[in-house]
């Protein structure tokens, strides 16, 4: 990890290496009854070889499909939102929490399919003391599912 800010708390978050996927790290809350685990399932992240792109991967399951048998748009949006924070943690200041999404603009381009991993590939456009501007795409191999940009506000601890 390249970030230099405070790390995520080990007592609530699992972000160590994923032994099933060399080069990837976990991005999971230890309490799997909260949103990430209960809805999204296993999430893993890595920084691509170029050092400028972060990748958040989910493994679609039947519960992520809509009536058409493709990935529900809400799942794609959730992956995108979570990816803003993995990007802050892996490419930015390192402090992915506490923070909140201020804005998220998404364009759905193609269907997401449940038979292969879904990746949000992101980059930081700019980071200031209190804001992080992120853009990216959701991909399945060469197939683009969505394009997006978002702004995250870093919150000061209370």
Long-range contacts (C-beta under 8 A, 24 or more apart in sequence): 1-25, 1-47, 1-89, 1-90, 1-94, 2-47, 2-51, 2-90, 2-91, 2-94, 3-88, 3-89, 3-90, 3-91, 3-92, 3-93, 3-94, 3-95, 4-93, 4-94, 5-92, 5-93, 5-94, 5-95, 6-94, 6-95, 7-94, 8-89, 8-96, 8-97, 15-89, 18-44, 21-57, 24-57, 27-56, 27-82, 27-86, 35-78, 36-82, 39-75, 39-78, 40-75, 40-78, 40-79, 40-82, 43-82, 45-86, 45-89, 45-90, 46-90, 47-90, 47-91, 48-121, 52-91, 52-123, 53-91, 53-121, 53-122, 53-123, 53-136, 54-83, 54-86, 54-87, 54-90, 54-91, 54-121, 54-122, 54-123, 55-119, 55-120, 55-121, 55-122, 56-82, 56-83, 56-86, 56-119, 56-120, 56-122, 57-117, 57-118, 57-119, 58-117, 58-118, 59-117, 59-118, 60-112, 60-113, 60-114, 60-115, 60-116, 60-117, 60-118, 61-114, 62-114, 64-114, 65-114, 68-111, 69-114, 70-111, 70-112, 70-113, 70-114, 71-111, 71-112, 71-113, 71-114, 71-118, 71-145, 73-108, 75-112, 76-106, 76-108, 76-112, 76-118, 76-138, 76-145, 76-146, 77-104, 77-106, 79-118, 79-120, 79-138, 80-104, 80-106, 80-120, 80-136, 80-138, 80-146, 80-148, 80-150, 81-150, 82-120, 83-120, 83-122, 83-134, 83-136, 84-122, 84-132, 84-134, 84-150, 84-152, 85-152, 86-120, 86-122, 87-122, 87-123, 87-124, 87-132, 87-134, 87-136, 88-124, 88-127, 88-132, 88-134, 88-152, 88-154, 91-122, 91-123, 91-124, 92-124, 92-127, 92-132, 93-127, 93-132, 93-154, 95-154, 98-154, 98-155, 98-157, 99-132, 99-152, 99-153, 99-154, 99-155, 100-152, 100-153, 100-155, 101-150, 101-151, 101-152, 102-131, 102-150, 102-151, 102-152, 102-153, 103-150, 103-151, 104-148, 104-149, 104-150, 105-148, 105-149, 105-150, 106-146, 106-147, 106-148, 107-146, 107-147, 107-148, 108-145, 108-146, 109-144, 109-145, 109-146, 109-147, 110-143, 110-144, 110-145, 111-145, 112-138, 112-140, 112-145, 113-140, 113-143, 116-140, 116-141, 118-145, 125-149, 129-154, 130-154
